[in-house]
Amino acid sequence: MTAVNTTADPLALAALDKLAADLRYHATNNVGFPDATDLDVRPLLPLLGTLLNNVGAPFGPAGPYRGHSKRFELAVVQQTADLFRAPWDDRWGYITSGATEGTHCALWQARTRFPNAVVVASTAAHYGVARVADMLRMPLLTVPTDDRDEIDYAALTDRVRRYRLPRRRRVPVVVVASVGTTMTEAVDDVRKIHAALDTAGVPGDARWVHADAALAGVPLGLLDPDTRPGFDFADGATSIVVSGHKFLSVPMPCAVLVVLDSARPAGHDRLVSYTGSLDETVTGSRSGHAPLMLWWAWQVWGLDGLRQRATTARALAAATTARLDAIGWPAWRHPSPSPSCWTGHPARCWTNGRSAWTAPEHTWSACPARPRPCSTPSSPTCTTSSPAKPDPPQPMPSGCGQQFRVRTRTTSRVRRWRHTRGPSRAERCYPTRVRRSSHGAASDVTAVA
C-alpha cells in the first residue's frame, strides 16, 4: 500500500501565510461591512477538526447520526426566542447560513400556508428579499420610504388596497419589515405595519410579517420595549431572523431564524428515513460549528455583556457624528437607537492614502473589535505597543474597556431622482434603491472605549 504524503506544500503554506497577513493588515480598517470581531473562539479550536453536520431541524428527532451539535443549536434558538419575546410553547427555528436563508425559509413557509400571497417590502429592504421572492415565484410590491428611510405606512396601505381590490378575492399579504436598513438602520415598526394592514382590509389570519433584523435585532431587543420601535413577537411579528456574524461577532456567516410554530403550515414536516430527522430547513446538511460559536457568544457575554457592547457602540456612533459635524463634515444619525451615522462627504474626495470614495454618501457602523495597538501606550486601556502609524485622536465614550471601530458603507443613491422618476422594469423585481459598495476603500477612524 502506497503511503500518503502528508507534508504540506510550501507554496500552499506560503499562500495561507500571505492571506493571514493580509487579513491582519485589514482587520482594523475594513470598510463596507458591519462585523464585530471581539469574540474569542479559541476554546472551540479542538472541535473545528471534527465534522459536525446538523442535518434536519433542531426541533424533533435528531436521527441516528451523532456527529452534530443540535443540542447547542436548540439552546441558541431558545435564547434568541426569549430575547424576542416569543411564546414559550409556540416557537420553532434553526440556525441558517445567513439572514438571506432565514428570510427564504420564512417566505417559503408563508407561501406554503398562503399559496397566492403577495410579498410587500420597502425600497430600502435588503436586496435578497427581491431575489427570494423571485425564487419562490411570489409577486413583489415595493413601497417607498419616508424621509427617515422607514417604510411609508400610508403608501403601504394604498399599495396593498390597490393590489387586492381588482382581484375581488382574498389575497394574503406577506410583509418583510426591515429592522435596520442596510444604509441608515431605519426600523419598520411592526405595530404600525399591522395598523396599515388593518386599514387596507387585510384579515388577521391572512397576513405574515417577517422581521429582517440581521444587524439591529439584538441591540434593539436588549432595550426597553417601550423606548424602541416594535419589531418582535410581542409586537406582532410572525418570524424574525438575526445575523450571528455581525453584532454577535461569530467568525463565520450564520443567522438565527425564529418562527411562531402555530403560523407554520400544517403537514409541512416530512420525516426522512435516510437521516431520521424532519426535512424542515432550506438546506439539508448544515454547519454544526456555527451553532457552537453562537452558543459560545451567549455564554461569554450573556444579556448584560451584550447590552454593554450595544451601549458602547451607540456612544461611539454619537461621538463620531458630533466629531464629523465639528470638522465640517455633514453627518446624520437615525433617530432610532442605532450604532450608525450617515454622512455625505465634502466636495473634495476623501482618501486615507490607500483608496478613495467617489460615492456621495456613506454609512458608518460602530462595531466591537478586538484590542489593537494604540497610539497612547500610557493610557490605562492600552495593553500593547504603539503602531507604526498612530491613529488620529478620537472621542472616547465610556465602556467596558473593549475597542470599538467604525465601519463604513457607501451608496450612490440620489433621493430626488428616486422619488420623481417613473417606474422601471427592474423595479418589478428589485427595490428601486441602488447600492454600490466600495470594498477597496478603507477607514482609519477608530476609537478605544
KABEL-V111839 format. One record per pair of residues at least 24 apart in sequence whose C-alpha atoms are under 10 Angstrom apart, sorted by the first residue. I is the first residue (numbers start at 1). J is the second residue. Records with the same first field share a line. If there is no record, write none. Layout:
I=J, J
This chain:
26=442, 443
27=369, 370, 372
28=369, 370, 371, 372, 404, 405, 406, 407, 442, 443, 444, 445, 446
29=405, 406, 407, 408, 441, 442, 443, 444, 445, 446
30=405, 406, 407, 408, 439, 440, 441, 442, 443, 444
31=364, 365, 406, 407, 408, 409, 410, 437, 438, 439, 440, 441, 442, 443, 444
32=362, 363, 364, 365, 407, 408, 409, 410, 437, 438, 439, 440, 441, 442, 443
33=182, 246, 363, 364, 365, 367, 406, 407, 408, 409, 437, 439
34=182, 215, 245, 246, 247, 249, 340, 363, 364, 365, 366, 367, 368, 405, 406, 407, 408, 409
35=215, 243, 244, 245, 246, 247, 248, 249, 250, 251, 365, 366, 367, 368, 369, 405, 407
36=244, 245, 246, 247, 248, 249, 250, 251, 365, 366, 367, 368, 369, 370, 404, 405, 407
37=245, 246, 247, 248, 249, 250, 251, 367, 368, 369, 370, 371, 403, 404, 405
38=247, 248, 249, 250, 251, 297, 367, 368, 369, 370, 371, 402, 403, 404
39=248, 249, 250, 251, 293, 294, 296, 297, 300, 301, 368, 369, 370
40=249, 250, 251, 293, 296, 297, 300, 370
41=249, 250, 251, 292, 293, 294, 296, 297, 300
43=293, 296
44=289, 292, 293, 296
47=289, 292
48=288, 289
50=288, 289
51=287, 288, 289
52=285, 286, 287, 288, 289, 290, 292
53=284, 285, 286, 287, 288, 289
54=94, 95, 277, 284, 285, 286, 287, 288, 289, 290, 291
55=275, 276, 277, 278, 279, 280, 281, 283, 284, 285, 286, 287, 288
56=94, 271, 272, 275, 276, 277, 278, 279, 280, 281, 282, 283, 284, 285, 286
57=92, 93, 94, 95, 269, 277, 278, 279, 280, 281, 282, 283, 284, 286
58=92, 93, 94, 95, 277, 278, 280, 281
59=91, 92, 93, 94, 277, 278, 280
60=269, 271, 276, 277, 278
61=271, 275, 276, 277, 278
62=275, 276, 277, 278
63=271, 272, 273, 274, 275, 276, 277, 278
64=274, 275, 276, 277
65=274, 275, 276, 277
67=288
68=286, 287, 288, 289, 291
69=287, 288, 289, 290, 291, 292
70=94, 95, 288, 291, 292
71=291, 292
72=288, 289, 290, 291, 292, 293, 294, 295, 296
73=256, 288, 289, 290, 291, 292, 293, 294, 295
74=291, 295
75=291, 292, 294, 295, 298
76=256, 291, 292, 293, 294, 295, 296, 297, 298
77=256, 257, 258, 291, 294, 295
78=258
79=295, 298, 302, 303
80=217, 218, 221, 240, 241, 242, 256, 257, 258, 298
81=232, 233, 240, 256, 257, 258, 259, 260
82=221, 233
83=217, 218, 220, 221, 222, 232, 233, 303
84=217, 218, 220, 221, 222, 231, 232, 233, 234, 235, 237, 240, 258
85=221, 232, 233, 234, 235
86=232, 233, 234, 237, 238, 239, 240, 258, 259, 260, 261
87=233, 234, 260, 261
88=260
89=260, 261, 262
90=259, 260, 261, 262, 263
91=238, 239, 258, 259, 260, 261, 262, 263, 264
92=239, 257, 258, 259, 260, 261, 262, 263, 264
93=239, 240, 241, 256, 257, 258, 259, 260, 261, 280, 281
94=241, 255, 256, 257, 258, 259, 280, 281, 286, 291
95=241, 242, 243, 244, 254, 255, 256, 257, 258, 281, 286, 287, 288, 290, 291, 294
96=241, 242, 243, 244, 253, 254, 255, 256, 257, 281, 282, 283, 286, 287, 290, 291
97=243, 244, 252, 253, 254, 255, 256, 282, 283, 286, 287, 290
98=214, 241, 242, 243, 244, 245, 252, 253, 254, 255, 256, 257
99=126, 128, 212, 213, 214, 215, 240, 241, 242, 243, 244, 245, 253, 254, 255, 256, 257
100=126, 127, 128, 129, 131, 132, 212, 214, 241, 242, 243, 254, 255
101=128, 132, 241, 254, 255, 256, 257, 281, 282, 283
102=210, 212, 214, 239, 240, 241, 242, 243, 254, 255, 256, 257, 258, 259, 281, 282
103=128, 129, 132, 133, 176, 210, 211, 212, 214, 239, 240, 241, 242, 257
104=128, 129, 131, 132, 133, 135, 136, 281, 282
105=132, 239, 241, 257, 259, 280, 281, 282, 283
106=174, 176, 208, 209, 210, 211, 238, 239, 240, 241, 257, 258, 259, 264, 282
107=132, 133, 136, 138, 174, 175, 176, 208, 209, 210, 239
108=132, 133, 135, 136, 138, 264, 281, 282
109=208, 259, 263, 264, 265, 268, 280
110=172, 173, 174, 207, 208, 209, 210, 238, 239, 263, 264, 265
111=136, 137, 138, 172, 173, 174, 208, 265
112=264, 265, 266, 268
113=172, 206, 208, 263, 264, 265, 266, 268
114=171, 172, 173, 174, 206, 207, 208, 265
115=171, 172
116=170, 171, 172, 173
117=170, 171, 172, 173, 174, 206, 207, 208
118=160, 163, 164, 171, 172, 173, 174, 175, 207
119=160, 172, 173, 174, 175, 176, 208, 209
120=156, 159, 160, 173, 174, 175, 176, 177, 209
121=145, 151, 156, 174, 175, 176, 177, 178, 188, 210, 431
122=146, 149, 150, 151, 152, 153, 155, 156, 175, 176, 177, 178, 181, 188, 431, 432, 433
123=149, 150, 151, 152, 178, 181, 418, 427, 430, 431, 432, 433, 434
124=149, 150, 151, 177, 178, 180, 181, 182, 183, 184, 185, 186, 431, 432, 433, 434, 435
125=149, 150, 151, 176, 177, 178, 179, 180, 181, 182, 183, 188, 212, 430, 431, 432, 433
126=176, 177, 178, 180, 181, 182, 183, 212, 214, 430, 431, 433
127=182, 429, 430, 431, 432, 433, 434, 435
128=430, 431
129=176, 212, 429, 430, 431
130=427, 428, 429, 430, 431
131=429, 430
133=429, 430
134=428, 429, 430
138=174
139=428, 429
140=174, 175, 427, 428, 429, 430, 431
141=175, 427, 428, 429, 430, 431
142=427, 428, 429, 430, 431, 432
143=431, 432
144=418, 419, 431, 432, 433
145=186, 188, 419
147=415
148=184, 185, 186, 187, 334, 335, 336
149=180, 181, 183, 184, 185, 186, 187, 188, 334
150=177, 178, 179, 180, 181, 184, 185, 186, 187, 188, 189
151=177, 178, 186, 187, 188, 189, 192, 193
152=188, 192, 193, 196
153=188, 189, 192, 193, 194, 195, 196, 197
154=192, 193, 196, 197, 199, 200
155=196
156=193, 196, 197, 199, 200
157=193, 194, 195, 196, 197, 198, 199, 200, 201, 202
158=196, 197, 199, 200
159=200
160=196, 197, 199, 200, 201, 202
161=196, 197, 199, 200, 201, 202
162=200
164=200, 201, 202
165=200, 201
170=201, 202, 203, 206
171=202, 203, 206, 207
172=202, 203, 204, 205, 206, 207, 208
173=197, 202, 203, 204, 205, 206, 207, 208, 209
174=206, 207, 208, 209, 210, 238
175=207, 208, 209, 210, 211, 237, 238
176=208, 209, 210, 211, 212, 237, 239, 240
177=209, 210, 211, 212, 213, 231, 237, 240
178=210, 211, 212, 213, 214, 216, 231
179=210, 211, 212, 213, 214, 215, 216, 217, 220, 229, 230, 231, 232, 240, 241, 242
180=211, 212, 213, 214, 215, 216, 217, 220, 336, 338
181=212, 213, 214, 215, 216
182=214, 215, 216, 363, 409, 435
183=340, 341, 342, 361, 362, 363, 364, 365, 408, 409, 410, 411, 435
184=332, 333, 334, 336, 338, 339, 340, 341, 342, 343, 362, 363, 364, 365, 409
185=213, 215, 216, 333, 334, 335, 336, 337, 338, 339, 340, 341, 342, 363, 365
186=216, 229, 333, 334, 335, 336, 337, 338
187=211, 212, 213, 216, 217, 220, 228, 229, 230, 231, 334, 335, 336, 337, 338
188=212, 229, 230, 231
189=228, 229, 230, 231, 232, 235, 236, 237
190=229, 230, 231, 232, 233, 234, 235, 236, 237, 238
191=229, 230, 231, 232, 234, 235, 236, 237
192=229, 230, 231, 235, 236
193=230, 231, 236, 237
194=235, 236, 237
205=263
207=238, 263
208=236, 237, 238, 239, 263
209=233, 236, 237, 238, 239, 240
210=236, 237, 238, 239, 240, 241, 258, 259
211=236, 237, 238, 239, 240, 241, 242
212=239, 240, 241, 242, 243, 257
213=240, 241, 242, 243, 257
214=240, 241, 242, 243, 244, 245, 246, 247, 255, 256, 257
215=241, 242, 243, 244, 245, 246, 247, 248
216=242, 243, 246, 247, 310, 337, 338, 339
217=241, 242, 243, 247
218=242, 243, 244, 246, 247, 248, 303, 306, 307, 310
219=247, 248, 306, 307, 308, 309, 310, 311, 313, 314, 337, 338, 339
220=307, 310, 336, 337, 338
221=307
222=303, 304, 306, 307, 308, 310, 311
223=307, 310, 311, 337
227=336, 337
228=336, 337
229=336, 337
233=258, 259, 260
238=262, 263, 264
239=263, 264
244=290, 291, 293, 294, 297
245=290, 293, 294
246=367, 368
247=306, 309, 310, 313, 366, 367, 368
248=293, 294, 297, 298, 301, 306, 309, 367, 368
249=293, 294, 297, 367, 368, 369
250=290, 291, 292, 293, 294, 295, 296, 297
251=290, 293, 294
252=289, 290, 293, 294
253=290
254=287, 290, 291, 293, 294
255=290, 291, 294
256=291, 294
305=400
308=399, 400
309=367, 368, 399, 400, 402, 403, 404
310=337, 338, 339, 366, 367, 368, 399
311=337, 338, 339, 397, 398, 399, 400
312=339, 366, 367, 368, 396, 397, 398, 399, 400, 401, 402, 403, 404, 449
313=338, 339, 340, 365, 366, 367, 368, 397, 399, 403, 404, 405, 406, 449
314=338, 339, 340, 341, 365, 366, 367, 397
315=339, 340, 366, 395, 396, 397, 398, 399, 449
316=340, 341, 365, 366, 367, 394, 395, 396, 397, 398, 399, 404, 405, 406, 446, 447, 448, 449
317=341, 342, 364, 365, 366, 367, 397, 404, 405, 406
318=366, 395, 397
319=394, 395, 396, 397, 447
320=364, 365, 366, 394, 395, 396, 406, 445, 446, 447
321=364
322=395
323=394, 395
331=361, 362, 363, 364
332=363
333=363, 364
338=365, 366
339=364, 365, 366, 367, 406
340=364, 365, 366, 367, 406, 407, 408
341=365, 366, 406, 408
342=408, 409, 410
343=408, 410
344=410, 411
351=441, 442, 443
352=441, 442, 443, 444, 445
353=442, 443
354=440, 441, 442, 443
355=438, 439, 440, 441, 442, 443
356=438, 440, 441, 442, 443
357=410, 437, 438, 440, 441, 442
358=410, 411, 412, 438
359=410, 411, 412, 413, 435, 436, 437, 438
360=410, 411, 412, 413, 414
361=409, 410, 411, 412, 413, 414
362=407, 408, 409, 410, 411, 412, 437
363=406, 407, 408, 409, 410, 411
364=405, 406, 407, 408, 409, 410, 443, 445
365=404, 405, 406, 407, 408, 409
366=404, 405, 406, 407, 408, 446, 447
367=403, 404, 405, 406, 407
368=402, 403, 404, 405, 406, 448, 449
369=402, 403, 404, 405, 406, 446, 448
370=402, 403, 404, 405
371=401, 402, 403, 404, 405, 448, 449
372=402, 403, 448
374=403, 446, 447, 448
379=448
381=448, 449
382=448
390=444
391=444, 445, 446, 447
392=444, 445, 446, 447
393=445, 446, 447, 448
394=445, 446, 447, 448
395=446, 447, 448, 449
396=446, 447, 448, 449
397=447, 448, 449
398=448, 449
399=448, 449
400=449
401=448, 449
402=447, 448, 449
403=446, 447, 448, 449
404=446, 447, 448, 449
405=443, 444, 445, 446, 447, 448, 449
406=443, 444, 445, 446, 447
407=442, 443, 444, 445, 446
408=437, 438, 439, 441, 442, 443, 445
409=435, 436, 437, 438, 439, 441
410=435, 436, 437, 438, 439, 441
411=435, 436, 437, 438
412=436, 437
